[in-house]
């Protein structure tokens, strides 16, 4: 008796340490879903395939392993396309499995066929690999190639089609290969290049460690902390790398949105960049705040994709390899030559905390709500992040509210999930669900989560409240409500001036998200005064239910007073620099 294809597929993913899948089961997948659940997998069926894809992406970020997402044939895969494209731009290794009609019928010339479209042409330009299991004995090679391509070089999504005629076929195959037997794992850098990097770091007067998104998604925080302490320098976060590393929060600063970060950048003579593309939000590492010292500043860049070296800016010491392999190499090499603290490090740490305190005090001069006024967005962010659980997972969503969060957040969470590269709003609730479920599956514990979002973004996938409720997640959603597309209202005002019609940007002011949430089985709270926000959040967490806190925010402030908006706009270089 052989092994059915669907069981072999699960065996292959289990060899990678994957035990969570997201998707809505169809006839192609009911056997696989049932088998996965019987094996103890976390199997999550959301209410929309795009949400399933976003959940799988968040799961990948939290575990450092590929995410796994299932889509039914035809409309299911069409619905999933926003998540496929997002995973590509966000560099997220998600494996999308798509159902399909039997291959023997797909190529027939017919009209009026039910629930059928050729899916690979729709998807292949948005994934790193697209393949089909046309014959049962292909299952290992196709799944292995999908994983190999998804995690190699610049990570990204892969698509595997699973036609109905192979679902129950049985086959005799050898034992499943370990990951290191069929792909490169934890690749280290050339040892001579490591020596060059160590020499530059040792000779530097003002080095900085530039920490990007991949440090979080590769789960390398502990090793990077050791490296930062050996370098004894400031740690600068990219816009995508805003998860703080435990133990070095006080020396970590957000690029652009922290004045201490800008001073450190202007003064640095060596940059060690980890897990970042050095893209537009970093001004390509050569203009704006980088410009003054660019002629003499040296760059050491750890990059898994060799073809990316030197594309956005010159690199002096490229370290081609996986962070999981290269960071330990650097740590071992630097242990023999510890550095004194970089000049200014203590000052930056002191000023960074003072800046955070000053931002909070400044927000107190803004509207706290009550009467005919609404709460200023900055005050919502300050008080919400002060109520953020110390060991929690923070999820961001929205347009203007995210810009406020960059500046006013009072928390330094170790896990931050948000959509930075693609800018796809509406991902917040699926991201929260996927991240929290994957973390629970990996650790056996339910860490609290907080989603800070805006009303327009929250409505995209509001049905996933039921998914969070069904899975008993300790999640609180703080929703800033101004009944408008805040960023777009601001665009109208800056383009045409005050008083001009803002066509298409406003919607009903009768929506109550606390009441909507209660209909899904959540705990709802309605907040009009800032002094009520933190108690509302505390009640939501203690309720034992998913919580939704509706916060009335000032629409004028939300669209016109976004902090440091002029700096945010400098991200969009448009090829002019």
C-alpha positions in Angstrom: 0.0 0.0 0.0 1.5 3.3 -1.1 1.1 6.8 0.4 -1.7 9.1 -1.0 -0.4 12.3 -2.6 -2.2 14.5 -0.1 -0.4 12.7 2.8 3.0 13.0 1.1 2.5 16.8 0.6 2.0 17.1 4.4 5.0 15.0 5.0 7.1 17.3 2.9 6.0 20.4 4.7 6.4 18.8 8.1 10.0 18.1 7.2 10.4 21.9 7.0 8.9 22.4 10.5 5.6 23.7 9.0 2.4 22.8 11.0 0.0 25.5 10.2 -2.1 26.0 7.1 -4.7 28.6 6.1 -7.5 28.3 3.5 -11.1 27.4 2.6 -11.3 23.7 1.8 -12.7 22.5 -1.5 -13.0 19.0 -2.9 -9.3 19.0 -3.8 -8.3 19.7 -0.3 -10.8 18.1 2.1 -8.6 15.0 2.5 -5.5 17.1 3.1 -7.3 19.4 5.7 -8.7 16.4 7.6 -5.4 14.6 7.7 -3.6 17.8 8.8 -5.9 18.3 11.7 -5.6 14.7 12.7 -1.8 15.2 12.8 -2.2 18.1 15.2 -1.7 20.9 12.7 -3.3 24.3 13.2 -5.9 24.4 10.4 -7.5 27.8 9.9 -10.5 28.4 7.5 -11.1 32.2 7.2 -13.9 33.9 5.3 -12.0 35.1 2.2 -9.0 33.7 0.3 -7.1 36.9 0.4 -7.3 36.9 4.1 -6.0 33.3 4.1 -3.0 34.5 2.1 -2.3 37.4 4.5 -2.6 35.1 7.5 0.0 32.7 5.9 2.3 35.6 5.3 2.1 36.7 8.9 2.7 33.2 10.0 5.9 33.1 8.0 7.1 36.3 9.6 6.5 34.9 13.1 8.1 31.5 12.5 10.9 32.1 10.1 9.5 29.3 8.0 7.5 29.4 4.7 3.8 30.0 5.2 1.2 27.6 3.6 -2.0 28.8 2.0 -4.7 26.9 0.1 -7.0 28.2 -2.6 -9.9 26.6 -4.3 -9.9 26.5 -8.1 -11.1 29.4 -10.2 -12.6 32.1 -8.0 -10.7 31.1 -4.9 -7.4 31.6 -6.6 -8.6 34.8 -8.1 -9.6 36.1 -4.7 -6.1 35.1 -3.4 -4.2 37.3 -5.9 -3.9 40.4 -3.6 -2.1 38.2 -1.0 0.1 36.6 -3.7 1.2 40.0 -5.0 1.7 41.3 -1.5 3.9 38.3 -0.5 6.0 39.0 -3.6 6.6 42.7 -2.8 7.0 42.0 0.9 9.6 39.3 0.2 7.6 36.7 2.1 8.2 33.0 1.4 4.6 31.7 1.2 3.6 28.5 -0.7 0.2 28.9 -2.3 -1.5 25.6 -3.2 -4.2 25.9 -5.8 -6.9 23.4 -6.7 -7.5 22.8 -10.4 -9.6 20.6 -12.7 -8.0 17.4 -13.9 -5.1 18.2 -16.2 -6.6 15.8 -18.8 -9.6 18.1 -19.2 -7.9 21.5 -19.0 -6.5 21.4 -22.5 -9.7 20.3 -24.2 -11.4 22.8 -26.4 -14.7 23.6 -24.7 -17.1 26.4 -23.9 -19.1 27.2 -20.8 -17.0 25.2 -18.3 -17.8 25.6 -14.6 -15.5 27.3 -12.1 -12.5 27.0 -14.4 -9.8 29.3 -15.6 -6.1 28.7 -16.4 -4.6 29.8 -13.2 -0.8 29.7 -13.9 -0.9 32.5 -16.5 -2.7 34.6 -13.9 -0.2 33.9 -11.2 3.2 33.1 -12.6 4.4 36.8 -13.0 3.7 37.3 -9.3 5.6 34.3 -7.9 9.2 33.1 -7.9 8.0 29.6 -9.0 4.9 28.2 -10.6 4.4 24.4 -11.0 1.8 21.7 -11.3 1.7 18.2 -9.9 0.6 16.5 -13.1 1.7 13.1 -12.1 1.8 11.6 -8.6 5.5 10.8 -8.8 6.2 14.5 -9.3 5.0 15.5 -5.8 8.5 15.6 -4.1 10.2 17.5 -6.9 7.5 20.1 -7.4 7.0 20.8 -3.6 10.8 20.9 -3.1 11.3 23.3 -6.0 8.5 25.5 -4.6 10.2 25.7 -1.2 13.7 25.9 -2.7 12.7 28.9 -4.8 10.6 30.6 -2.1 13.5 30.7 0.5 16.5 31.1 -1.8 18.0 34.4 -2.8 15.4 37.1 -2.2 12.5 35.3 -0.5 9.1 35.3 -2.1 6.0 33.3 -2.9 5.6 30.1 -4.9 2.6 28.5 -6.5 1.8 24.8 -6.8 -1.3 23.6 -8.7 -2.9 20.4 -7.4 -5.2 19.0 -10.1 -8.1 16.8 -9.0 -6.9 13.7 -10.7 -3.9 13.2 -8.5 -5.6 13.8 -5.1 -6.0 10.2 -4.0 -3.3 8.5 -6.2 -0.9 6.4 -4.1 2.8 6.0 -4.6 5.8 4.4 -3.1 8.6 6.8 -2.4 11.7 6.8 -0.2 11.8 8.7 3.2 11.3 12.4 3.0 14.5 14.3 2.5 15.7 16.8 5.2 15.9 20.4 4.1 19.7 20.4 4.0 19.6 17.4 1.6 17.8 19.2 -1.2 18.6 22.9 -0.7 21.2 25.3 0.7 20.5 26.0 4.4 22.0 28.8 6.5 24.6 29.8 4.0 27.6 31.5 5.5 29.7 34.2 3.8 33.2 34.0 2.3 35.7 33.9 5.2 38.0 36.5 3.6 35.1 38.9 3.3 34.2 38.3 6.9 37.8 39.3 7.9 37.5 42.5 5.8 34.2 43.4 7.5 35.7 42.8 11.0 38.7 45.0 10.1 36.4 47.8 9.0 34.3 47.6 12.1 37.4 47.5 14.3 38.8 50.7 12.6 35.6 52.6 12.6 35.0 55.6 14.9 31.2 55.7 14.6 29.8 52.5 13.2 26.1 51.8 13.1 24.1 48.6 12.8 21.3 49.0 10.2 18.6 46.5 11.0 15.9 45.6 8.4 12.8 43.5 8.0 14.5 40.2 7.5 16.1 40.3 10.9 12.6 39.8 12.3 11.4 37.3 9.7 14.5 35.1 10.0 14.0 35.2 13.8 17.6 36.3 14.4 17.0 38.8 17.2 19.1 37.1 19.8 22.2 36.8 17.5 21.8 40.3 16.3 21.7 41.5 19.9 25.0 39.8 20.6 26.5 41.5 17.5 25.2 44.9 18.5 26.7 44.6 21.9 30.1 43.6 20.4 30.0 46.5 18.0 28.9 48.8 20.9 27.0 51.1 18.6 23.6 52.5 17.8 21.1 50.3 16.1 19.0 52.0 13.4 15.7 50.4 12.3 14.5 50.6 8.8 10.8 51.3 8.2 10.2 47.6 7.7 12.4 46.5 10.6 10.5 48.1 13.5 10.4 45.0 15.8 12.7 45.8 18.7 15.2 43.3 19.8 15.0 42.3 23.5 17.8 43.7 25.5 18.9 46.5 23.2 15.7 48.6 23.0 17.4 51.6 24.5 20.1 51.9 21.7 17.6 51.3 18.9 16.1 54.1 16.9 13.7 54.4 13.9 15.3 55.9 10.8 13.6 59.2 9.9 11.1 59.2 12.7 13.7 59.5 15.5 15.9 62.6 15.6 18.6 60.5 17.4 18.6 58.1 14.4 19.3 61.0 12.0 22.2 62.3 14.0 23.7 58.8 14.2 23.4 58.3 10.5 25.0 61.7 9.6 28.0 60.9 11.9 28.6 57.3 11.0 31.6 56.1 9.1 30.8 52.4 8.8 27.4 50.8 8.2 26.7 47.1 8.8 23.3 46.5 7.0 21.4 43.4 7.9 18.2 42.2 6.1 17.4 45.3 4.2 17.2 46.2 0.5 18.5 49.7 1.2 15.5 51.0 -0.8 13.5 54.2 -1.1 12.5 54.5 2.6 16.3 54.5 3.4 16.9 57.1 0.6 19.0 54.3 -1.0 21.6 55.0 1.7 23.2 57.8 -0.3 21.1 60.9 -0.2 19.1 63.0 2.3 20.7 62.3 5.8 23.3 60.0 4.3 24.6 62.5 1.8 27.1 64.4 3.9 29.4 61.5 4.6 28.7 59.3 1.6 32.1 59.9 0.0 34.0 58.3 2.9 31.4 56.1 4.6 32.0 52.3 4.2 29.2 49.9 3.7 29.1 46.2 4.8 26.0 44.5 3.5 24.7 41.0 4.4 22.6 40.0 1.5 21.2 36.6 0.6 20.5 37.6 -3.0 23.8 38.0 -4.7 22.2 39.8 -7.7 21.1 42.6 -5.3 24.6 43.6 -4.3 25.5 47.1 -5.4 22.1 47.7 -7.2 20.9 50.6 -5.1 24.2 51.9 -3.9 27.9 50.9 -3.9 28.9 48.3 -1.4 32.4 48.0 0.0 32.2 44.6 1.7 29.4 42.3 0.4 28.7 39.3 2.6 26.6 37.0 0.5 24.7 34.6 2.6 21.7 33.9 4.9 21.5 36.0 8.1 21.2 32.7 10.0 24.7 31.8 8.8 26.5 35.1 8.5 25.5 36.8 11.8 27.0 34.0 13.9 30.2 34.2 11.7 30.5 38.0 12.5 29.8 37.4 16.2 32.5 34.7 16.5 35.0 36.9 14.6 34.3 40.0 16.7 34.5 38.3 20.1 38.3 38.5 19.8 38.3 42.3 19.3 35.5 43.9 21.4 35.0 47.6 20.8 34.7 50.5 23.2 31.3 52.3 23.1 30.9 54.4 19.9 31.2 58.1 20.7 27.8 59.5 21.2 26.1 56.2 22.0 25.2 57.1 25.5 24.0 60.5 24.3 21.8 59.0 21.6 20.3 56.6 24.2 19.6 59.5 26.6 18.2 61.7 23.9 16.2 58.9 22.4 14.3 58.4 25.6 13.9 62.1 26.2 12.5 62.4 22.6 9.9 59.7 23.4 8.9 61.4 26.6 8.6 64.8 24.8 6.5 63.4 22.1 4.0 62.1 24.7 4.0 65.4 26.5 3.4 67.2 23.2 0.4 65.0 22.4 -1.2 66.1 25.7 -1.8 69.5 24.1 -4.0 68.0 21.5 -7.7 67.3 21.7 -8.7 64.6 24.2 -12.3 64.5 22.9 -15.6 65.2 24.6 -18.4 67.6 23.7 -18.3 68.4 20.0 -14.6 67.5 19.5 -13.0 64.1 18.7 -9.8 62.6 20.0 -6.6 63.7 18.2 -5.0 60.6 16.5 -1.7 61.2 18.3 -3.4 60.9 21.7 -5.1 57.7 20.7 -1.7 56.2 19.6 0.1 57.4 22.8 -2.5 55.9 25.2 -3.1 52.7 23.2 0.6 51.9 23.0 1.0 52.7 26.7 -1.7 50.0 27.3 0.1 47.6 25.0 1.0 44.3 26.8 4.8 44.0 27.4 5.0 40.6 25.8 2.5 41.3 23.0 2.5 41.2 19.2 1.7 44.6 17.7 0.0 44.7 14.3 -0.4 47.9 12.3 -2.8 48.9 9.6 -4.2 51.9 7.9 -2.8 55.0 6.2 -2.7 58.2 8.3 -2.9 56.2 11.6 0.3 54.2 10.7 2.1 57.5 10.1 1.0 58.6 13.5 2.2 55.3 15.0 5.7 55.8 13.6 6.1 59.0 15.6 3.9 58.6 18.7 4.2 55.0 19.7 5.3 54.6 23.4 5.8 50.8 23.1 8.9 48.9 22.0 7.4 45.6 21.0 9.6 42.7 20.0 7.2 41.6 17.3 5.6 44.1 14.9 3.6 42.9 11.9 2.6 45.4 9.2 2.7 45.8 5.4 5.5 48.2 4.6 6.8 47.6 1.1 3.5 47.1 -0.7 1.4 49.5 1.4 -1.6 47.2 1.1 -4.2 48.4 3.7 -6.7 46.0 5.1 -4.1 43.4 6.0 -4.3 44.1 9.8 -6.9 41.7 11.0 -5.7 38.8 8.9 -2.1 39.5 9.9 -3.1 39.6 13.5 -4.9 36.3 13.3 -2.2 34.5 11.3 0.7 35.8 13.5 -1.0 34.9 16.7 -2.1 31.5 15.6 1.3 30.6 14.2 3.0 31.9 17.4 0.7 29.8 19.5 1.3 26.7 17.4 5.1 27.2 17.7 5.3 28.1 21.4 2.2 26.5 22.9 1.3 29.8 24.5 -1.3 32.5 23.5 0.5 35.9 23.6 -1.7 38.9 23.5 -2.0 41.0 20.4 -3.0 44.6 19.7 -4.1 45.8 16.3 -4.0 49.6 15.8 -5.9 50.4 12.7 -8.3 52.9 11.1 -11.9 52.4 10.2 -11.5 52.3 6.4 -8.7 49.6 6.6 -10.5 47.6 9.3 -13.6 47.2 7.0 -11.6 45.4 4.4 -11.6 42.0 6.2 -13.9 42.7 9.2 -15.5 39.2 8.7 -12.2 37.8 10.1 -13.3 38.9 13.5 -15.3 35.7 13.5 -12.1 33.7 12.7 -10.3 35.4 15.7 -13.3 34.7 18.0 -13.5 31.0 16.8 -9.8 30.6 17.7 -10.1 32.3 21.0 -7.3 34.8 20.4 -6.4 37.4 23.1 -6.6 40.2 20.5 -7.7 43.8 21.0 -8.3 45.9 18.0 -8.1 49.7 18.6 -9.9 51.3 15.6 -9.5 55.0 15.0 -12.8 56.2 13.4 -13.2 59.3 11.3 -15.6 58.0 8.7 -13.3 58.9 5.8 -10.2 57.9 3.8 -7.9 60.2 5.8 -4.9 60.2 3.6 -7.0 60.8 0.5 -8.9 63.7 2.1 -5.5 65.2 2.8 -4.5 64.8 -0.8 -7.6 66.7 -1.9 -6.9 69.5 0.5 -3.2 69.8 -0.6 -4.2 69.6 -4.2 -7.2 71.9 -4.4 -7.2 73.8 -1.1 -9.7 73.9 1.8 -13.4 73.8 1.0 -13.1 71.8 -2.2 -15.4 68.7 -2.6 -13.6 65.5 -1.5 -15.3 63.2 -3.9 -15.3 59.5 -2.9 -13.5 59.9 0.4 -16.4 60.0 3.0 -18.8 57.4 4.2 -21.6 56.8 6.7 -21.0 58.3 10.1 -23.5 55.9 11.7 -21.2 52.9 11.9 -20.4 51.6 15.3 -17.6 49.2 15.3 -18.2 48.1 18.9 -21.7 47.0 17.9 -20.5 45.3 14.8 -17.9 43.5 16.9 -20.5 42.3 19.4 -22.4 40.8 16.5 -19.4 38.6 15.8 -19.1 37.5 19.5 -16.5 40.1 20.5 -16.3 42.4 23.4 -17.0 46.0 22.2 -16.1 49.3 23.6 -17.0 52.9 22.5 -14.6 55.7 23.4 -15.2 59.4 22.9 -12.8 60.8 25.6 -9.1 60.0 25.9 -9.2 59.2 29.6 -11.6 56.3 28.8 -9.3 54.6 26.2 -6.9 52.7 28.5 -9.6 51.4 30.8 -11.5 50.3 27.7 -8.5 48.4 26.5 -8.0 46.8 29.9 -11.6 45.7 30.0 -11.3 44.3 26.5 -8.3 42.1 27.5 -9.9 41.0 30.7 -13.1 40.0 29.0 -11.6 36.8 27.7 -12.9 37.7 24.2 -11.6 39.4 21.1 -11.9 43.1 21.8 -12.8 45.9 19.5 -12.4 49.5 20.7 -14.2 52.1 18.6 -12.3 55.4 19.1 -13.8 58.6 17.6 -10.8 60.5 16.2 -10.6 64.1 14.8 -11.1 63.8 11.0 -9.4 67.2 10.3 -6.3 66.4 12.4 -6.1 62.9 10.9 -6.0 64.2 7.3 -4.0 67.4 7.9 -1.6 67.0 10.8 0.2 63.7 10.1 3.6 64.0 12.0 6.7 64.3 9.9 4.7 63.8 6.8 7.2 65.8 4.8 9.9 63.3 5.7 7.6 60.4 4.8 7.1 61.9 1.3 10.8 61.8 0.7 10.5 58.0 0.5 9.0 58.4 -3.0 12.2 59.1 -4.9 10.6 58.5 -8.4 14.1 57.8 -9.8 15.2 61.5 -9.5 18.1 60.9 -7.1 
